Amino acid sequence: MGGVYRPAGVTYSVRYLDRDERYELARLREAGCSIREIGRRMGRAASTISRELDRNCDPRTGAYQPERAHAMAWQRQRRPKQSKLSRFPLLRAVVQQLLDKRYSPDEVAGRLRLLHPDNEAMQISRESIYQSLYVYPRGELTRELKACLRRGRTTRRRRSPDPETRGKIPDAVPIHERPEEVEGRLIPGHHEGDLIKGSTASNSAVGTIVERTTGYLTLLHLPDGYTADRVAAAVIEQMTALPAWFTKTLTWDRGTEMTRHARITAQTGINVYFADPYSPWQRGLNENTNGLIREYLPKGTDLSVHTAADLQTVADELNDRPRKRLGYYTPTEMLASLILKDLDSVATTP
C-alpha cells in the first residue's frame, strides 16, 4: 500500500542503486576494497556506498546480500511515510495557527526556526507545508488552487504602460534627488507610500505608507475621499505620531492626491519625493506590501466602510507578520528594537 507498480529492471532515478550495481558492490566488498575505492570504481560517492551498506547489511551477520538489499530498498521506496505534521500534533497546531494569521509557508517555516532554534520537533520546511496544503494533479495547478494564490490571478496581465494621463504635480522632487542613504535600507526613517483604491462606484481609497528598514506599515483612513487636502491631512496626522528620527523622507507614486506635498513637508519636516511614471519597482517594498493588504481589502470593494479601528487592526496584523528579509522578525519587533536603542542613547548622553 502506498506504492506503484515498477517493472523489473526499471530504475526511475539514477540517484538510486539498481540491482546490477548492488551485485557489483557485493563483489568489490568481498574482494576487500575500501568504501572509497568501491565508490571510485562504480562512479558513485563514497557516502552513497556507506549509506547503502548501513541500511541493507544483515544486522546479525553484517553480510551484504545484493538481492536481499535490493528487495529491502524497493520496499522502503514504496512504503507510505507520514508527514511531519501528521507525526507532531503540536507542530501541526502551531503551523495552522500561523497560517490562519495569513503567514505564508515560508514565513511560517522561518518564524519557527527563529522561535525554536534547538527544537527539531517544532521546525518544518516550507516545502513540507506546501505538500501538506496542496495536491497537484498531474503536476498542474488546478483553478481552485490558483484562486488561493496571493495575487488571485489566473493569467498574466499586460505590462506595457498606457500613456501618462494624470495631472502634473507642482514642484515635484524626482526620486533621483533622494539621499543616497535611502537605497541601502540601513538608516531608518525613509518611507514609501501610495493609495490602494476601492470600487469605482464608491470612489474610496486607503493610504499605505511603509518604512524601508523595518517594513513598518501605517494605513491612512480616508472616509471622505482622497482629495489632495484630505490625503495631506491624513499623512500629517499619522506621521507626526511616530518618532521624529523615524520620519525623514517619503517616496510616493505620481498620483495627484499628493499635490499638497509642500504642506506635508512644512508641517512634518518630511521631504517628499516622487517615483518615475510607471516605475513601481522604485517603490518595490510598498508595492509588495499593498499586495498583502489586498488580502484584507480586496479590489472592487467599497473601502470607505472600514473604520479607522478596522485599518489599525489590519496594520497591526501585518506588522506582527514575520518577514524573511528581517530574519523572520516582525516589523513591530524591529521598530521596538530601534526605539529601545534610541532611548538607551538618550540615557547615556551627558
C-alpha positions as CSV (number, residue, x, y, z in Angstrom):
1,M,0.0,0.0,0.0
2,G,1.3,3.4,-0.9
3,G,3.5,2.3,-3.8
4,V,3.1,1.9,-7.6
5,Y,4.0,-1.0,-9.8
6,R,7.5,-0.8,-11.2
7,P,8.5,-3.3,-13.9
8,A,11.6,-5.5,-13.1
9,G,14.8,-3.8,-14.1
10,V,13.4,-0.3,-14.4
11,T,15.1,2.5,-12.4
12,Y,13.3,5.8,-12.2
13,S,16.2,7.8,-10.9
14,V,20.0,7.5,-11.2
15,R,20.1,8.6,-7.6
16,Y,19.3,5.0,-6.6
17,L,21.5,2.0,-7.0
18,D,20.0,-0.6,-9.3
19,R,20.2,-4.4,-9.0
20,D,23.4,-4.7,-11.1
21,E,25.2,-2.1,-9.1
22,R,24.3,-3.9,-5.9
23,Y,25.8,-7.1,-7.2
24,E,29.0,-5.2,-8.2
25,L,29.1,-3.6,-4.7
26,A,29.0,-7.1,-3.2
27,R,31.7,-8.4,-5.4
28,L,34.1,-5.5,-4.7
29,R,33.4,-5.7,-1.0
30,E,34.2,-9.4,-1.0
31,A,37.5,-8.5,-2.8
32,G,38.4,-6.3,0.2
33,C,38.1,-2.9,-1.5
34,S,37.5,0.1,0.8
35,I,34.3,2.1,0.6
36,R,36.1,4.9,-1.1
37,E,37.6,2.5,-3.7
38,I,34.3,0.9,-4.3
39,G,32.7,4.3,-4.9
40,R,35.5,5.3,-7.3
41,R,35.2,2.1,-9.4
42,M,31.4,2.3,-9.5
43,G,31.3,6.1,-10.2
44,R,29.4,6.7,-7.0
45,A,30.1,8.9,-4.0
46,A,31.7,7.1,-1.1
47,S,28.8,8.4,1.1
48,T,26.3,6.6,-1.2
49,I,28.1,3.3,-0.7
50,S,28.4,3.9,3.0
51,R,24.6,4.5,3.4
52,E,23.8,1.5,1.2
53,L,25.8,-0.8,3.5
54,D,24.5,0.8,6.7
55,R,20.9,0.4,5.6
56,N,20.9,-3.0,3.9
57,C,23.6,-5.2,5.6
58,D,22.2,-8.1,7.6
59,P,22.2,-6.7,11.2
60,R,23.0,-10.1,12.7
61,T,26.0,-11.1,10.4
62,G,27.0,-7.9,8.8
63,A,26.9,-9.6,5.4
64,Y,25.8,-7.7,2.3
65,Q,23.5,-9.8,0.1
66,P,22.6,-7.8,-3.1
67,E,19.3,-9.5,-3.8
68,R,18.1,-9.0,-0.2
69,A,19.4,-5.4,-0.2
70,H,17.5,-4.7,-3.5
71,A,14.3,-6.0,-2.1
72,M,14.6,-4.0,1.1
73,A,15.4,-0.8,-0.8
74,W,12.3,-1.3,-3.0
75,Q,10.1,-1.9,0.0
76,R,11.3,1.3,1.6
77,Q,10.6,3.3,-1.6
78,R,7.0,2.2,-1.9
79,R,6.2,2.4,1.8
80,P,4.0,5.4,2.6
81,K,5.5,7.8,5.1
82,Q,3.7,10.0,7.5
83,S,4.3,13.7,7.0
84,K,5.9,15.6,9.9
85,L,2.7,17.5,10.5
86,S,0.9,14.2,11.0
87,R,3.6,12.9,13.4
88,F,3.7,16.0,15.6
89,P,0.3,17.3,16.6
90,L,1.7,20.3,18.5
91,L,3.7,21.4,15.4
92,R,0.6,21.0,13.3
93,A,-1.5,23.1,15.6
94,V,1.1,25.9,15.6
95,V,1.5,25.8,11.8
96,Q,-2.3,26.0,11.4
97,Q,-2.4,28.9,13.8
98,L,0.2,30.8,11.8
99,L,-1.4,30.0,8.5
100,D,-4.7,31.3,10.0
101,K,-2.8,34.6,10.6
102,R,-2.1,34.7,6.9
103,Y,1.6,33.9,7.2
104,S,3.0,32.3,4.0
105,P,4.5,28.8,4.3
106,D,8.0,30.4,4.0
107,E,7.2,32.9,6.8
108,V,5.9,30.0,9.0
109,A,9.0,27.9,8.5
110,G,11.3,30.8,9.1
111,R,9.5,32.0,12.2
112,L,9.5,28.6,13.7
113,R,13.3,28.3,13.2
114,L,13.7,31.6,14.9
115,L,11.5,30.8,17.9
116,H,12.6,27.1,18.3
117,P,16.3,27.0,17.2
118,D,17.1,24.0,19.3
119,N,13.8,22.0,18.9
120,E,13.8,20.0,15.7
121,A,10.2,18.8,16.5
122,M,9.0,22.4,16.2
123,Q,10.7,23.1,12.9
124,I,9.5,22.3,9.4
125,S,10.5,23.3,5.9
126,R,8.2,25.4,3.7
127,E,8.1,22.6,1.1
128,S,6.7,20.2,3.7
129,I,3.9,22.7,4.5
130,Y,3.2,23.2,0.8
131,Q,3.0,19.5,0.3
132,S,0.5,19.2,3.2
133,L,-1.6,22.1,1.9
134,Y,-1.8,21.4,-1.8
135,V,-2.3,18.4,-4.1
136,Y,-1.1,19.0,-7.7
137,P,-3.0,16.7,-10.0
138,R,-0.6,15.5,-12.8
139,G,1.8,18.3,-11.9
140,E,-0.6,21.1,-12.8
141,L,-2.1,23.8,-10.6
142,T,-5.9,23.5,-10.5
143,R,-8.2,26.5,-10.9
144,E,-9.2,26.1,-7.3
145,L,-5.5,26.4,-6.2
146,K,-4.9,29.4,-8.5
147,A,-7.8,31.2,-6.7
148,C,-5.8,30.9,-3.5
149,L,-2.7,32.5,-4.8
150,R,-1.8,35.8,-3.2
151,R,-2.5,37.9,-6.2
152,G,-5.6,35.9,-7.1
153,R,-4.9,36.0,-10.8
154,T,-5.2,33.0,-13.2
155,T,-3.5,34.7,-16.1
156,R,-0.7,37.2,-16.5
157,R,-1.7,40.8,-17.2
158,R,-0.2,43.1,-19.8
159,R,2.7,45.1,-18.5
160,S,3.1,47.7,-21.3
161,P,2.2,51.1,-19.9
162,D,-0.6,53.4,-21.2
163,P,0.3,57.0,-21.9
164,E,0.6,59.2,-18.9
165,T,-2.8,60.8,-18.3
166,R,-2.6,62.1,-14.8
167,G,-2.2,65.7,-14.0
168,K,1.1,67.4,-13.2
169,I,2.3,67.8,-9.6
170,P,3.7,71.3,-8.9
171,D,7.3,71.4,-7.7
172,A,7.6,67.6,-7.6
173,V,11.1,66.5,-6.5
174,P,12.1,63.4,-8.5
175,I,13.3,60.2,-6.8
176,H,16.7,60.7,-8.4
177,E,17.3,63.6,-6.0
178,R,16.6,61.5,-2.9
179,P,19.5,61.0,-0.5
180,E,21.8,58.0,-1.3
181,E,21.3,56.6,2.2
182,V,17.7,55.7,1.3
183,E,18.8,53.0,-1.1
184,G,20.8,51.0,1.5
185,R,17.9,50.5,3.9
186,L,20.4,50.7,6.7
187,I,19.2,54.0,8.1
188,P,15.6,54.1,9.4
189,G,13.1,56.9,8.6
190,H,12.6,56.5,4.9
191,H,9.1,55.6,3.7
192,E,7.3,54.6,0.5
193,G,3.6,55.4,0.0
194,D,0.7,55.1,-2.3
195,L,-3.1,54.7,-2.4
196,I,-5.0,51.5,-2.9
197,K,-8.4,52.2,-4.4
198,G,-11.8,50.6,-3.9
199,S,-14.6,50.2,-6.4
200,T,-15.2,52.9,-9.0
201,A,-18.7,53.5,-7.7
202,S,-17.6,54.0,-4.1
203,N,-14.7,56.4,-5.1
204,S,-12.9,55.1,-2.0
205,A,-9.3,54.6,-1.1
206,V,-6.9,53.8,1.7
207,G,-3.4,55.3,2.0
208,T,-0.5,53.0,2.6
209,I,2.9,54.0,4.0
210,V,5.7,51.5,4.7
211,E,9.1,52.2,6.2
212,R,12.0,50.8,4.2
213,T,14.3,49.5,7.0
214,T,11.7,47.8,9.3
215,G,8.8,47.3,6.9
216,Y,6.6,49.0,9.5
217,L,3.2,49.8,7.9
218,T,0.9,52.8,8.5
219,L,-2.6,53.0,7.0
220,L,-4.4,56.2,6.2
221,H,-8.1,56.4,6.9
222,L,-9.8,58.4,4.1
223,P,-13.5,58.0,4.8
224,D,-14.5,61.2,2.8
225,G,-12.5,60.6,-0.3
226,Y,-8.9,61.0,-1.4
227,T,-8.5,64.6,-2.5
228,A,-5.1,66.2,-2.1
229,D,-6.1,68.1,1.1
230,R,-7.5,65.0,2.8
231,V,-4.5,62.9,1.9
232,A,-2.1,65.5,3.2
233,A,-4.1,65.9,6.4
234,A,-4.1,62.1,7.0
235,V,-0.3,61.8,6.3
236,I,0.5,64.6,8.7
237,E,-1.7,63.1,11.4
238,Q,-0.2,59.6,11.1
239,M,3.4,60.6,10.6
240,T,3.6,63.1,13.4
241,A,2.6,60.2,15.8
242,L,5.9,58.5,15.0
243,P,9.3,59.4,16.4
244,A,11.0,62.3,14.5
245,W,14.1,60.2,13.7
246,F,11.7,57.7,12.1
247,T,10.2,60.2,9.6
248,K,12.7,61.6,7.3
249,T,11.6,61.1,3.7
250,L,8.5,59.8,1.8
251,T,8.6,58.5,-1.7
252,W,5.2,58.5,-3.4
253,D,3.6,57.5,-6.7
254,R,2.9,60.2,-9.3
255,G,-0.8,60.4,-8.2
256,T,-2.3,63.9,-8.0
257,E,-3.5,63.1,-4.4
258,M,0.0,64.2,-3.3
259,T,-0.3,67.7,-4.9
260,R,-0.2,69.2,-1.3
261,H,3.3,67.6,-0.7
262,A,4.7,71.0,0.3
263,R,2.2,71.3,3.1
264,I,3.3,67.9,4.4
265,T,7.0,68.9,4.4
266,A,6.2,72.3,6.1
267,Q,4.3,70.7,9.0
268,T,6.3,67.5,9.5
269,G,9.8,68.1,8.1
270,I,9.4,65.1,5.9
271,N,10.9,65.5,2.4
272,V,8.6,64.1,-0.3
273,Y,10.0,62.5,-3.5
274,F,8.1,61.2,-6.5
275,A,8.9,58.0,-8.4
276,D,9.1,58.0,-12.2
277,P,5.9,57.3,-14.1
278,Y,5.1,53.6,-14.5
279,S,8.1,52.5,-12.4
280,P,6.6,50.6,-9.5
281,W,9.9,48.8,-8.8
282,Q,11.2,52.2,-7.4
283,R,8.7,51.6,-4.6
284,G,9.1,47.9,-4.5
285,L,8.5,47.4,-0.8
286,N,5.3,49.5,-0.9
287,E,4.0,47.5,-3.9
288,N,4.7,44.2,-2.2
289,T,3.0,45.4,1.0
290,N,0.0,46.6,-1.0
291,G,-0.3,43.0,-2.3
292,L,-0.5,41.8,1.3
293,I,-3.1,44.4,2.2
294,R,-5.3,43.3,-0.7
295,E,-5.9,40.1,1.2
296,Y,-7.8,42.2,3.7
297,L,-9.1,45.0,1.4
298,P,-9.9,43.3,-1.9
299,K,-10.1,45.1,-5.2
300,G,-13.5,46.2,-6.4
301,T,-14.9,46.7,-2.9
302,D,-16.1,49.8,-1.0
303,L,-13.1,50.7,1.2
304,S,-15.0,53.5,2.9
305,V,-16.9,51.0,5.0
306,H,-13.7,50.3,7.0
307,T,-13.3,52.4,10.1
308,A,-10.0,53.7,11.4
309,A,-10.1,50.9,14.0
310,D,-10.5,48.3,11.2
311,L,-7.5,49.7,9.4
312,Q,-5.4,49.7,12.6
313,T,-6.3,46.0,13.1
314,V,-5.1,45.3,9.6
315,A,-1.9,47.3,10.1
316,D,-1.2,45.6,13.4
317,E,-1.7,42.1,11.9
318,L,0.7,42.8,9.1
319,N,3.2,44.5,11.4
320,D,3.2,41.3,13.5
321,R,3.9,39.2,10.5
322,P,7.5,37.9,10.2
323,R,9.5,38.9,7.1
324,K,12.2,36.8,5.5
325,R,14.5,39.8,4.9
326,L,14.2,40.7,8.6
327,G,15.5,37.3,9.6
328,Y,11.8,36.4,10.3
329,Y,11.5,39.1,12.9
330,T,8.4,41.2,12.6
331,P,8.2,45.0,11.7
332,T,6.8,45.7,15.2
333,E,9.8,43.9,16.8
334,M,12.2,45.8,14.6
335,L,10.7,49.2,15.4
336,A,10.6,48.3,19.1
337,S,14.3,47.5,18.9
338,L,15.1,50.8,17.3
339,I,13.1,52.7,19.9
340,L,14.9,50.9,22.7
341,K,18.3,51.8,21.1
342,D,17.2,55.4,20.8
343,L,16.2,55.5,24.5
344,D,19.5,54.0,25.5
345,S,21.4,56.6,23.5
346,V,19.5,59.4,25.1
347,A,20.0,58.0,28.6
348,T,23.8,57.7,28.1
349,T,24.2,61.2,26.5
350,P,25.9,63.6,29.0
